[in-house]
Amino acid sequence: MIGYYLGGGGAVTIPNNINGFLVTRIGSTAFGNQIGITSITIPDSVTTIQYSAFTGCTGITNLIIPNSVTNIENWAFSGCKNLVSITLPQGMTTIKRGMFSDCYSLTAVDIQSTVASIEQEAFANCRSLINLNIPDSVSSIGVAAFRGCTGLTSINIPRNVNVIEPWAFKGCVSLRRFEVVSNNPNFASNDDGVLFNKSRSSLIQYPPGRPFSTYSIPDGVNSLSYGSFEDCSNLAEVNIPNTVANVMENAFYGCDGLVSITIPSSVSYIGSGAFLNCIRLSAISVASNNPSYGSDSAGVLFDKNISLLIQYPRGRNVSSYIIPNTVSTIKSFSFSNCTNLINVIIPNSVKVLERYAFNSCSSLQSVALGSGVVTIGDLAFQNCYGLTNIIIPDSVNTIGESAFSFCTNLTSVTLGNGLYEIKSGVFSNCRNLSSITIPTNVTSIGYAAFGGCRALTNLVIPNNVTSIGSQAFTSCTSLTSVTIGKGVANIGGGAFSYCGNISKLYFLGNAPTLPNDYSDPLFFSLNASGSPSRSTPTIYYLSGSTGWGPAFSGRPTSVVLNPVVSTFSPNTAAGNQLAWFANPGSVYVVESTDSLSNSFTVRSYITASNTQETWTDPESVVPNTRFYRIGLVMP
């Protein structure tokens, strides 16, 4: 076996034996990324070419594989960007996954008559392929097998093909027609070069390069398959007959020229993303007698009861939209990439915003969330660059992963008290977020939840939090002071990595557990550019707490006394505003109780910025009925 090539490049001839041992295999990545090789000769002793054996050999232009080779594994020639032609061996039965993907210059492939299967992404992004002859032996064409073959103008489907997987011809923007042989028992094409199943009840693929602006789907078609019109940017108008019942997922995805569409009364199912990223689509109309779907005067698609908002037309050139007060769920992707939207009002009736609901609405500046919202899905507002503030109502108990990530102009966030978990990446890379108050009910902070929030300066983690995930606050480069509540028991690796300006960490409880697979688990020792930049804060902890030593995560520790408490009567706290003399930089805790026979409740942690600090109780209280006290937490 050839395990790894160490030569100098140029024309390479692989010997048929080495030290008397027959060379039968070329090993995985054996010649991977050897850009200096200009040609390669494979001996007829070789039977197997393993995974990625020639990946990235950009100097090879032509290749002949001898007939002795019976097995070529996944990605064997992927990324050979200058490979123009290749001769495949006779007897080969499968063109495996990604075998020639990203071979940008490949113009000719001789597929042998023994090949039965063309697997997933086999020729993906072979953009110089213009014509391809698929032999009668082929029975299946895999997912994305010819994805991104932008030079293909036509393709023949021979008689034995019985499986064509989704996205097989996605992004073949020059493809003008499919030609299916008449004796194929599974598929058919019509005079327009459109691909159907044999009975023509299912439209499988409209050729994306067909140079016409209108198309009328033939009567009798019952289903528009997954991605059937995807990326057909020449189409401005598609007429759907009253025989179509199913519009499957991504059916019209990326139809850039489509301006409007009418859903007939026969349609009973519309899949997710069916009209996603149709950038000029200004209205979706639904026949009034359709029993499953409806639309409003703005051309927005709903279910019949107007309880599910399915798709807002991306090309609608209006800056504001008020969601009807009958809607309970905003479906996945429903407003995704609607870049004209500036303001959205979500009524109290809405309970769920599904994943990606407003993703990449880059102009969105204002979102009013109603008091009924319970769930905000994963990535729901990701990349909403115009959003500057958001108020999460108390009704919300779930915010999905990365829900507000990369909202780069978000400066203010108010989190409701119904939230129990801050999930992974929720506010990651919100680089202008300068402050955050974590609700007292929150028990965990996930991976990279606030990673890259470069404007955060101070942070208080409340007592109910028990775990802080890995890299939760990584690259918060302006962070100077952190107070960690007494309930925190576990902190993940690099939770404060690349936070080079932290000077003080205050721990109110026992020493938490850190991962043991890092020498510097809390901070790491490099900054974001990879240069040495150790954070050098002092770790403060309270007397009486346990698990502390002279150092923590390689940083010095210092013990401080428990809070010194001052109790104010209601009369002293006139108007529920407290004032006290303070030491700038010190951390104080404000607590209250409505009866001195009850325990005090923590209301706020305050890092003093002046010699006199004030705090106003945000709750409305009957005068002279609440007691307050202020304690010094950290000097």
Sequence and secondary structure as in RCSB ss.txt:
>XXXX:A:sequence
MIGYYLGGGGAVTIPNNINGFLVTRIGSTAFGNQIGITSITIPDSVTTIQYSAFTGCTGITNLIIPNSVTNIENW
AFSGCKNLVSITLPQGMTTIKRGMFSDCYSLTAVDIQSTVASIEQEAFANCRSLINLNIPDSVSSIGVAAFRGCT
GLTSINIPRNVNVIEPWAFKGCVSLRRFEVVSNNPNFASNDDGVLFNKSRSSLIQYPPGRPFSTYSIPDGVNSLS
YGSFEDCSNLAEVNIPNTVANVMENAFYGCDGLVSITIPSSVSYIGSGAFLNCIRLSAISVASNNPSYGSDSAGV
LFDKNISLLIQYPRGRNVSSYIIPNTVSTIKSFSFSNCTNLINVIIPNSVKVLERYAFNSCSSLQSVALGSGVVT
IGDLAFQNCYGLTNIIIPDSVNTIGESAFSFCTNLTSVTLGNGLYEIKSGVFSNCRNLSSITIPTNVTSIGYAAF
GGCRALTNLVIPNNVTSIGSQAFTSCTSLTSVTIGKGVANIGGGAFSYCGNISKLYFLGNAPTLPNDYSDPLFFS
LNASGSPSRSTPTIYYLSGSTGWGPAFSGRPTSVVLNPVVSTFSPNTAAGNQLAWFANPGSVYVVESTDSLSNSF
TVRSYITASNTQETWTDPESVVPNTRFYRIGLVMP
>XXXX:A:secstr
 B    S  EEEE  SEETTEE  EE TTTTTT TTEEEEE  TT  EE TTTTTT TT  EEE  TT  EE TT
TTTT TT  EEE  TT  EE TTTTTT TT  EEE  TT  EE TTTTTT TT       TT  EE TTTTTT T
T  EEEE TT  EE TTTTTT TT  EEEE TT SSEEE TT  EEETTSSEEEE  TT   SEEE  TT  EE 
TTTTTT TT SEEE  TT  EE TTTTTT TT  EEEE TT  EE TTTTTT TT  EEEE TT SSEEE TT  
EEETTS EEEE  TT   SEEE  TT  EE TTTTTT TT  EEE  TT  EE TTTTTT TT  EEE  TT  E
E TTTTTT TT  EEE  TT  EE TTTTTT TT  EEE  TT  EE TTTTTT TT       TT  EE TTTT
TT TT  EEEE TT  EE TTTTTT TT  EEEE TT  EE TTTTTT TT  EEEE SS  B  SS SSTTT S
B TTSSB     EEEEETT  S  SEETTEEEEEE    EEEE TTTTGGGEEEEE  TT EEEEEEES TTS  
EEEEEEE  SSEEEEE  S   TT  EEEEEEEE 
